[in-house]
Amino acid sequence: KQTMKSPVLLALVLQALLYGTSAQNLTASKQVWKIGGLAIRGATDFVNRWSPTFADYLNQEVSPLFNPPLTFESIPLNFSSTFLRVEHGTIDFVFTNPSAFSCLESEFDVSAIVTLRNLRRGIELTKFGGIVFTRENNTEINTIADLRGKIVEAVSISGLGAAQMQWRLLTENGLDLMTDPAQVRFSFNQKKIVHDVRRGDVDVGFVRTDMIETMDANGETSESYFKVINKQNITIDGNAFPFRISTILYPEWSLGALPQVMGEDYRVAEEVAKALMRVNSTMTSALAAGYSTWQAPISYMTLRAMQEALGWIQFNSTSNKWKCMRSDDLYEAIICPSGYYKLKRDVSRCC
């Protein structure tokens, strides 16, 4: 009968079982790896919330597996710089909202390597949605059709859970967001939308699922002030979706790898994915950003379908590639339907 005599040998066996390789056994084409992330709440917030995952944790877990050891850097980006960085290959991985990811996948062959398992009020979720809401005592608005002629507030043209999801819902119900409401405002802050609806400054608000419930739990508002339009009963993983919702569900944020990573350096992407899937909700990295863990990527085709339905992605016969509509400027990003034109920039942001 053989016995394991060496604690060192036992440690190496355990490491091989856990990591699939021994330390400093892998090589990469470079040492510094950059992870760009969409900083929807500003650069400082992104650094505070996501550097513990994309820099600290990966430097601890993945770097020692390579010889020489790698260095991971996290870089806060906005929508414009996200696309520019990916186009020019000046980052290696990208963490962005699912709608932007779908565009990056279509245009630049970015590959999702993991999907976030978010933690919303203690509940682990891989999908989210949007809500259309008004004041509870507003008797004039009860259906999507009632948004015609009303003042609507969304977060931004490029916002997914607080604009694009609801935009698609309106389209499916025969309305156009740019022409049927009396006015569409963009607040760039979802909490402001909730407060504006409560005060009666606008008739209808668009926010992501759990926004109102979370603000209620934090004492910032009360769920009882609002009613949800087009309320849905949706199940996810066999259970009822835990928050009020108006739209269908869409996948959570992903971490994508650029094509150069998925070539000769595929082992870097592989080890990053494996490390992230080992995260648990008690770790510093997860606590800082408020998530549970990561899992193998889920399908993002619902985002592509949404973009096609809204005309946000079009095929360029010259480049033979799909391209999403985008702009650094809100006014330029507005696309009017056939028969409509934009008012002057200093008059309105609508058609």
C-alpha positions in Angstrom: 0.0 0.0 0.0 1.4 3.4 -1.1 1.1 6.5 1.1 1.6 10.2 0.3 4.8 11.0 2.2 5.5 14.5 1.1 3.2 17.5 2.1 4.8 19.4 -0.8 3.8 16.7 -3.2 0.3 16.7 -1.8 0.0 20.5 -2.2 1.1 20.2 -5.9 -1.5 17.5 -6.5 -4.2 19.6 -5.0 -3.1 22.6 -6.9 -3.2 20.7 -10.2 -6.7 19.4 -9.4 -8.0 22.9 -8.5 -6.3 24.9 -11.2 -5.6 22.4 -14.0 -1.9 23.4 -14.1 1.0 23.9 -11.8 2.2 27.4 -10.9 4.4 29.3 -13.4 3.8 26.6 -16.1 2.1 28.8 -18.6 3.3 31.5 -21.0 1.7 34.5 -22.7 2.7 36.9 -25.4 2.9 39.8 -23.0 2.9 40.6 -19.3 0.4 43.4 -18.9 -3.3 42.7 -19.5 -5.9 45.4 -19.6 -9.6 45.0 -18.6 -11.8 47.9 -19.7 -15.1 48.4 -17.9 -18.1 50.6 -18.6 -18.2 53.1 -15.7 -21.9 53.9 -15.6 -21.5 55.7 -12.2 -18.2 57.4 -13.0 -14.5 56.4 -13.0 -14.0 56.6 -9.2 -17.0 54.3 -8.5 -15.8 51.8 -11.1 -12.3 51.7 -9.5 -13.7 51.2 -6.0 -16.2 48.5 -7.1 -14.4 46.6 -9.8 -10.7 46.9 -9.3 -10.8 44.4 -6.4 -12.1 41.9 -9.0 -10.3 42.8 -12.2 -7.0 43.9 -10.8 -6.5 42.6 -7.2 -8.2 39.3 -7.4 -6.9 38.3 -10.9 -3.3 39.4 -10.0 -3.6 37.1 -7.0 -5.2 34.1 -8.7 -4.1 34.1 -12.3 -0.8 36.0 -12.4 1.3 33.3 -10.6 0.2 30.6 -13.1 2.3 32.2 -15.8 6.0 32.6 -16.3 6.8 35.4 -16.1 3.8 36.4 -13.9 1.1 38.6 -15.5 -0.2 41.9 -14.4 -3.9 42.8 -14.7 -5.1 46.4 -14.9 -8.7 47.7 -14.7 -9.6 50.7 -16.7 -12.8 52.7 -16.4 -14.4 53.6 -19.7 -17.5 55.4 -21.1 -19.6 54.2 -24.0 -17.5 56.0 -26.6 -14.1 55.0 -25.3 -15.3 51.4 -24.9 -15.9 51.1 -28.6 -12.8 53.0 -29.5 -10.6 50.8 -27.2 -12.1 47.6 -28.6 -11.8 48.8 -32.2 -8.1 49.7 -31.8 -7.3 46.7 -29.6 -5.9 48.8 -26.8 -7.6 46.6 -24.1 -7.7 42.9 -23.9 -11.0 42.2 -22.0 -14.2 44.3 -21.8 -16.8 44.4 -19.1 -19.9 46.3 -20.3 -23.7 46.3 -20.4 -25.3 43.5 -22.4 -26.6 45.8 -25.2 -23.1 47.2 -25.8 -21.6 43.7 -25.6 -23.9 42.5 -28.3 -22.7 45.3 -30.5 -19.1 44.6 -29.7 -19.7 40.9 -30.5 -21.3 41.7 -33.9 -18.8 44.4 -34.9 -15.4 43.2 -33.5 -15.9 39.5 -32.7 -15.6 39.9 -29.0 -16.3 36.7 -27.2 -18.1 36.4 -23.8 -16.1 34.2 -21.4 -18.3 34.6 -18.3 -21.6 36.0 -17.3 -22.1 37.8 -14.0 -24.3 36.2 -11.4 -25.5 39.4 -9.8 -26.8 39.8 -6.2 -29.9 42.0 -5.9 -31.3 42.4 -2.4 -29.7 39.1 -1.5 -31.1 37.2 -4.5 -28.7 35.7 -7.1 -29.7 36.5 -10.7 -28.3 36.1 -14.2 -31.0 38.2 -15.9 -32.8 41.5 -15.3 -35.4 43.6 -17.0 -37.0 47.0 -17.1 -40.1 48.6 -15.7 -42.4 51.3 -16.9 -44.0 53.1 -14.0 -46.1 56.1 -13.0 -47.6 57.4 -9.7 -50.0 55.1 -8.0 -52.8 57.7 -8.1 -52.4 58.5 -11.8 -55.6 57.2 -13.3 -54.8 58.3 -16.8 -51.9 55.8 -17.3 -52.7 52.1 -17.1 -51.4 50.6 -20.3 -48.5 51.1 -22.7 -50.9 52.8 -25.1 -51.5 55.5 -22.5 -47.9 56.8 -22.8 -49.0 58.6 -26.0 -49.0 62.3 -25.3 -47.3 62.0 -21.9 -43.9 63.2 -20.6 -41.5 60.2 -20.3 -38.1 60.1 -18.6 -35.4 57.5 -19.3 -31.8 57.3 -18.3 -30.1 57.8 -21.7 -30.2 56.7 -25.3 -27.6 54.0 -24.6 -29.1 52.8 -21.3 -30.3 49.2 -21.5 -32.5 48.6 -18.4 -33.8 52.2 -18.2 -34.3 53.0 -21.9 -33.7 50.4 -24.6 -35.7 47.6 -23.0 -38.8 49.8 -22.6 -38.2 51.3 -26.1 -38.6 47.8 -27.6 -41.7 47.2 -25.4 -43.3 50.4 -26.8 -42.4 49.3 -30.4 -44.1 46.0 -29.8 -47.2 47.8 -28.7 -47.3 50.1 -31.8 -45.7 53.2 -30.2 -42.5 55.0 -31.1 -40.6 56.4 -28.2 -39.3 59.3 -30.3 -42.7 60.5 -31.6 -45.6 59.3 -29.5 -44.9 60.8 -26.1 -45.3 64.5 -25.7 -41.6 64.7 -24.6 -38.8 62.3 -23.7 -36.2 63.4 -21.2 -32.9 61.8 -20.3 -31.8 62.1 -16.7 -28.5 60.0 -16.8 -29.5 59.0 -13.2 -32.1 56.3 -12.4 -32.7 57.5 -8.9 -33.6 60.9 -10.3 -36.2 59.3 -12.5 -37.9 57.7 -9.5 -37.9 61.0 -7.6 -39.1 63.0 -10.7 -42.1 60.6 -11.2 -42.9 60.8 -7.5 -42.9 64.6 -7.5 -45.0 64.7 -10.7 -42.3 66.4 -12.8 -42.8 63.7 -15.4 -45.7 61.3 -16.1 -43.8 58.1 -16.7 -40.3 56.7 -15.8 -38.1 53.9 -17.1 -35.7 52.2 -14.7 -34.2 48.7 -14.3 -35.8 46.0 -12.2 -35.2 46.2 -8.4 -34.3 50.0 -8.6 -37.5 51.0 -6.8 -37.4 48.1 -4.4 -33.8 48.9 -3.4 -34.6 52.6 -2.9 -37.5 51.5 -0.8 -35.3 49.3 1.4 -32.8 52.1 1.8 -35.5 54.6 2.9 -35.2 56.7 -0.2 -38.8 56.2 -1.5 -41.7 53.8 -1.0 -42.9 51.2 -3.5 -46.5 52.2 -2.6 -46.0 55.5 -4.4 -45.9 53.8 -7.8 -47.7 51.4 -10.1 -46.0 49.4 -12.8 -47.4 49.4 -16.3 -47.6 46.2 -18.3 -46.7 44.2 -15.2 -45.5 40.7 -16.0 -45.4 37.4 -14.1 -42.1 35.8 -15.2 -40.3 32.7 -13.9 -36.5 32.3 -13.9 -34.8 29.0 -13.1 -38.2 27.6 -12.0 -38.9 30.4 -9.6 -41.0 33.6 -9.8 -38.8 36.6 -10.8 -38.5 38.5 -7.5 -39.1 42.1 -8.7 -41.8 43.9 -10.5 -41.1 44.0 -14.2 -42.7 45.3 -17.4 -40.4 43.8 -20.1 -39.0 40.4 -20.9 -35.7 39.3 -19.2 -32.3 40.0 -20.6 -28.9 38.5 -19.6 -26.7 40.2 -17.1 -23.3 41.9 -17.8 -20.5 39.7 -19.2 -16.8 39.8 -19.4 -15.7 39.6 -23.0 -12.3 38.8 -24.6 -11.0 40.5 -27.7 -10.0 38.3 -30.7 -6.3 38.7 -30.0 -6.8 37.1 -26.6 -8.8 34.1 -28.0 -5.9 33.3 -30.4 -2.5 32.3 -29.2 -3.2 33.7 -25.7 -6.4 31.7 -25.2 -5.0 30.2 -22.0 -5.1 33.7 -20.4 -8.8 34.0 -21.1 -9.3 30.4 -19.9 -7.6 31.0 -16.6 -9.4 34.4 -16.1 -12.7 32.6 -16.6 -11.8 29.8 -14.2 -10.7 32.2 -11.6 -13.8 34.3 -11.8 -16.0 31.3 -11.5 -14.3 30.4 -8.2 -15.4 33.7 -6.6 -18.0 33.5 -3.9 -20.2 36.2 -2.4 -18.2 36.4 0.8 -15.0 37.4 -0.9 -13.7 41.0 -0.9 -13.9 41.2 -4.7 -17.6 40.2 -4.7 -18.5 42.3 -1.7 -17.0 45.5 -3.2 -19.1 45.2 -6.4 -22.2 43.6 -4.8 -22.3 40.4 -6.8 -22.3 36.7 -6.1 -20.1 35.0 -8.6 -19.6 34.3 -12.3 -20.7 31.4 -14.6 -20.2 30.1 -18.1 -21.6 32.7 -20.5 -25.3 32.6 -21.4 -26.8 33.6 -24.8 -27.0 37.2 -25.7 -29.2 36.7 -28.7 -32.2 38.5 -27.1 -30.1 41.7 -27.2 -29.3 41.2 -30.9 -33.0 40.7 -31.5 -33.8 43.9 -29.6 -31.3 45.9 -31.6 -32.6 44.6 -34.9 -36.2 45.4 -33.9 -35.2 49.0 -33.0 -33.0 49.5 -36.1 -30.0 50.0 -33.9 -27.9 47.6 -35.8 -27.5 47.6 -39.6 -25.5 45.6 -42.1 -22.8 47.5 -44.0 -22.5 45.9 -47.4 -19.1 47.7 -48.0 -17.4 46.3 -44.9 -19.6 43.2 -44.9 -20.2 43.6 -41.2 -22.9 44.6 -38.8 -22.6 48.0 -37.0 -24.6 49.4 -34.2 -25.9 53.0 -34.2 -24.0 55.2 -31.7 -22.8 58.7 -31.2 -20.9 60.7 -28.6 -23.7 63.3 -28.9 -27.2 62.6 -27.6 -28.8 64.8 -30.3 -26.9 63.1 -33.1 -27.9 59.6 -31.7 -31.6 60.3 -32.0 -33.0 58.5 -35.1 -36.4 59.6 -36.3 -38.8 57.2 -38.0 -39.9 57.7 -41.6 -41.9 60.9 -42.1 -40.4 62.7 -39.1 -37.4 65.0 -38.7 -35.4 66.3 -35.7 -36.3 69.7 -34.3 -33.4 72.1 -33.9 -30.9 71.3 -31.3 -31.7 74.3 -29.1 -35.5 73.5 -29.3 -35.8 69.9 -28.3 -34.3 66.5 -28.2 -37.0 64.7 -30.1 -38.5 64.3 -33.5 
